[in-house]
Every structure is written in C-alpha cells, then in structure tokens.
C-alpha cells in the first residue's frame, strides 16, 4: 500500500508552496487541503466529508482521492 501524501500537490504546483495537508471546512463540508497564514491555499481532496472526524480519519489512513492537475 502506498504511503499517504503529507503535503499538498496542488498547492505546490499552483502556488509554489510546500504545505502540509490538513482538514479544512467550507460551506460544502470538510475537505483535505492546505492553508498558510493568509488562509486556505488549495483543496486537495475530491471528496467532501460530513464531519471533521471522518475527514481526519481519511487523512490519517489515506482514504481520500487527490484532485488531479488539469
């Protein structure tokens, strides 16, 4: 089983920032993404999760899908 990613690929690709993955929240729900001191930088997960706990579990276990680079 591949090791889950620990940094945001889209944040690195589009913003040039190597940022750790974390659980974030928006009006659509919880998601896996990145942020810096100014706020959210990237949404990395294609899924939204119903709860912070579910999103945290997915992040820890690798149970989420990376949004692709267009």
Phi, psi and omega per residue, in radians:
X1 nan 2.284 3.137
X2 -1.201 2.584 3.128
X3 -1.250 2.325 3.123
X4 -1.079 2.557 3.108
X5 -1.167 2.623 3.136
X6 -2.057 -0.059 3.104
X7 -2.317 2.800 -3.095
X8 -1.437 1.993 3.132
X9 -1.159 -0.704 -3.129
X10 -1.241 -0.625 3.069
X11 -1.075 -0.712 3.124
X12 -1.200 -0.786 -3.083
X13 -1.153 -0.829 -3.023
X14 -1.623 -0.564 -3.082
X15 -1.919 -0.140 -3.121
X16 1.184 0.464 -3.096
X17 -2.053 2.239 3.072
X18 -1.597 1.715 -3.041
X19 -2.112 2.516 3.125
X20 -1.255 2.624 3.057
X21 -1.308 2.517 3.060
X22 -2.705 2.933 3.111
X23 -1.488 2.216 3.115
X24 -2.152 2.948 -3.085
X25 -2.328 2.446 3.039
X26 -2.388 -3.104 3.110
X27 -1.072 -0.457 -3.128
X28 -1.407 -0.294 -3.128
X29 2.352 -2.938 3.116
X30 -1.498 2.534 -3.139
X31 -2.606 2.935 3.096
X32 -1.744 2.192 -3.091
X33 -2.785 -2.813 -3.141
X34 -2.318 2.783 3.037
X35 -2.623 2.780 3.018
X36 -2.170 -2.885 -3.085
X37 -1.128 -0.391 -3.141
X38 -1.555 -0.162 3.133
X39 2.247 -2.881 -3.111
X40 -1.031 2.457 3.113
X41 -1.941 -0.793 -3.092
X42 -2.588 2.565 2.910
X43 -1.707 2.111 -3.072
X44 -1.743 -0.551 -3.089
X45 -1.526 2.466 3.055
X46 -1.331 -0.388 -3.119
X47 -1.592 2.677 2.846
X48 -1.917 2.551 -3.088
X49 -1.995 2.578 -3.087
X50 -1.215 -0.498 -3.102
X51 -2.413 2.791 3.069
X52 -1.116 -0.655 -3.142
X53 -1.094 -0.757 3.125
X54 -1.126 -0.708 3.126
X55 -1.168 -0.716 3.120
X56 -1.104 -0.716 3.108
X57 -1.098 -0.766 3.120
X58 -1.101 -0.702 3.118
X59 -1.111 -0.780 -3.107
X60 -1.189 -0.627 -3.059
X61 -1.679 -0.128 -3.094
X62 1.382 0.379 -3.099
X63 -1.593 0.897 3.118
X64 -2.584 2.844 -3.096
X65 -1.913 2.293 3.104
X66 -1.258 2.275 2.980
X67 -1.131 2.410 -3.106
X68 -1.386 2.768 2.957
X69 -1.312 2.298 3.118
X70 -1.219 nan nan
